[in-house]
Amino acid sequence: IPPTSGTEKTTLEKKGIDYQQVYNTIADMLEENEDYDDGSYGPVLVRLAWHSSGTYSAADGTGGSCGATMRFEPEATHGANNGLAVARDFLEKVKAKYPEISYGDLWTLAGICAIQEMGGPIIPWRPGRFDKTQEHVTPDGRLPDAAKDQRHVREIFYRMGFNDQEIVALLGAHAVGRCHTDRSGYEGPWTFAPTSFTNEYYKLLLDEKWVEKKWKGPKQYEDKKTHSLMMLPAEMTLAWDKEFKKWAQIYAKDQDKWFEDFSAAFSKLMELGVPYAADTKVYKFKPTTA
Ligand code: HIF
């Protein structure tokens, strides 16, 4: 079924939404509830932006952030999306203030806002996503399974059109946030500062000794020293796979290089499958913390 295409896009542009103002509104809300997780909604917003984009398949052009089909069943309750209702509900407050913005634009803008406000790089962003209907929901199984190995990780990200370097660059985003037993079944954060966007993830992954956690939950790794950090089986492959490890070492040593590569890869992820007009304006939002 073809998307509603051209006409709707032009209308959106004509609406003259002040996207920096939308950005500022989200930025102001990120830490509104100090009891939520580590005190910020930033990480769960990044996960929503990524899960709405990561359904893309380059082979047939389906999925991706245009459409925001995660609003609908069964995608809303696909196992990989457990817990993301928190992020969707959070953004309803923003949608109520700016009803003209599409959900796809709102979710991706919020992810970028969260990364920038947590100290990450500036990520270029373009509007133009429009809402699709329930008929466009993507099949289950398009997002990565944390229990699997590098063959699976490559299969999933190659399907979207990424290469090994981009996969490793993206993975550093796990510097922020944590796993929740009541969402994925896994438990714990990847770094000691889960609301700061730094290259700490790569340093810990390569420098710490990782051992299997002894517990009743799904297989995951913990750092031998403090037992307080975690790694998923799928991402231990960054330390084990030769080609992946090469990039992890580069990013562990050079945060500027990582920021540059992460920004490009995350921007690409947000735009997968979005039918842009050639002259669509590129926004670079000003962090409110600058
Ligand atoms: Fe995640 N990811 N991710 N992820 N993710 C979780 C949480 C976050 C994978 C699995 C998980 C990426 C890739 C992969 C974030 C951002 C990104 C959780 C825990 C799991 C299991 C969910 C929960 O229990 O709440 C796998 C297998 C990936 C491919 C290897 C991306 C690169 C790192 C693409 C990405 O940007 C963020 C942020 C979180 C934290 C969410 C939170 O609520 O704190």
Residues whose N, C-alpha, C, O or C-beta is under 5 A from the ligand:
A	BS01	HIF	P43 V44 V46 R47 W50 G83 P144 D145 A146 L170 L171 G172 A173 H174 V176 G177 R178 C179 H180 R183 S184 G185 Y186 A234
